[in-house]
Amino acid sequence: MAWDIAGIGNALMDALVTIDDDAVLEELGLTKGTMHLVDHPRWQQVYERLRTRGVTFDSGGSCANTIATAGRLGCRALYCGRVGDDQMGRLYASKMERATGQHALQFTTEMATGKCLSIISAKDAERTMLTDLGAAVGLLDIGEFRQALENTKIAHFTGYTFLPGPMQKVLLEAMAHAKQNGATISLDAADPFVVDTITDLFWDMLEKYTDLVFLNEEEAHHLTGMKAEVAVDHIAERAKVKTVVVKLGKRGSLVRSGEQRIEIPVHLVEAKDTTGAGDAYAGGFLAGLSRGWDLERCGRLASHVAAITVGQVGATVKDADILGQALRNTAQMSA
């Protein structure tokens, strides 16, 4: 296979800013800890209000974060998405290249690059997001990326791209194509809102295509109405998904595969920014899986990488030494 992991997602430039006083959220009419879908003028209004507090930019979007993490963990990883043919789009492409060595992005002159302003509260690391999807949701054809899906061990998808809209059909066809060509299909639920919006479709994707699914505790509850410890078994048994992963925050995570049920401990760190923790977990897990590791080692690497991510500002870890050490420690743990 040419690729270890290939993924398609909503390419969004992350703009990260930390605030010391949450009062500014109320002033701006924002609900703390939630994601607000906005248009460009509203996004620009809030950005201008906060830009003097020190905004940093990085490539983002759930799938992109996972692919970038896997790439930095040494996987042959490739990401497909759509950006504007503008300064932000070119910056996005360069950042993905640094993470994976290449990209399969499409550029358009019709819309500006999508962007997400992530406002991080210093006192508890909670994030409040403003998202202008822009060009990200206009991917109407995956083009040459079909070849990558034919030549990858793992094809990774996230729930956001299956929300109602023109991309839904494109992504469903891409998932089916990857499955037909022997790829392991990985699906991240991404958000409780996604699960609520496409519940029937989500179950359908689990039953028809998915080999590995990632959910957090809230997403698992929204999907099944059950507590995580019961939901992980229900999903595996109802949808016949080979591997189900439910993340439990500070309580670690659960992995169910066949009759095997594994409890993965959490790596405790002082939280600075929760942005992308779930994406990093998926990236770590898939990096282990692509190496042929057993599921416990995959989960332990995932937990370690997620903890490193939470202990910094930003959705992906760029320190190669820290990631390399996490990789070596996990490999030795079960050698």
C-alpha angles and dihedrals in degrees: 000000000000092000136039093200131010122182141181123205151135106297106218127169109230117223109192126197131166122216127199096199122047090203089090089066091059090045089055093045094246128146110228117242097016137103117243119201107215141166124249097267093053091046090050092048093056093041092054089051092054105030094096089063091070117272120202125196132218139157110273149167122117098266093042091053091053093047092046091051092050090048092052088050089061102265124139094245132173131189130201124195142126127260136170120265089246141103093278092049093051090048089051091052093050092052092051089050090055090053101044107011094244143024141208097214122153119219125211134187092202098078140017122255113277117248142191123206107207112197110198120202108220096209097060107005090242115153130220115193137203113193128193103184095197114156093354095087096046099081101131099164130023091210115182090003086084086078091056090052088053091053107040133100092214130025112199126202135173130214096241093072092057095059114118111289142085094296094060095077092044093053094045089053090047092051092049091047093052091047092050090053094054103261121148104245115225120189128186114199088213101190141011087238089061092051091049093047099048103023096142093043091047092055089046092054091048092051099042106035118002123106097167128025130187121203134160122227095267094047091050090052093048090051098046108013087234137112114266095253090058097033094060090060094041093054093047093049100040098043097030089229109171095221128020121187122191117185116214102189111226090006093065122234143292125230120194121188120162106313091336119104118183128190112210116202121226124244105231117222137156103268118233101161129003092197111130097359092133092045090051090049090054091047092052093046093049091046089057093043092052088056091055094250123160116258096255092058090045090053094046092051089047092051092047094049092046090052092051088051093051090050092062138047111261138049098260133045114236100180103106093191094056092046092046091052091050089051094049094044092052093046091051092045092070100024 
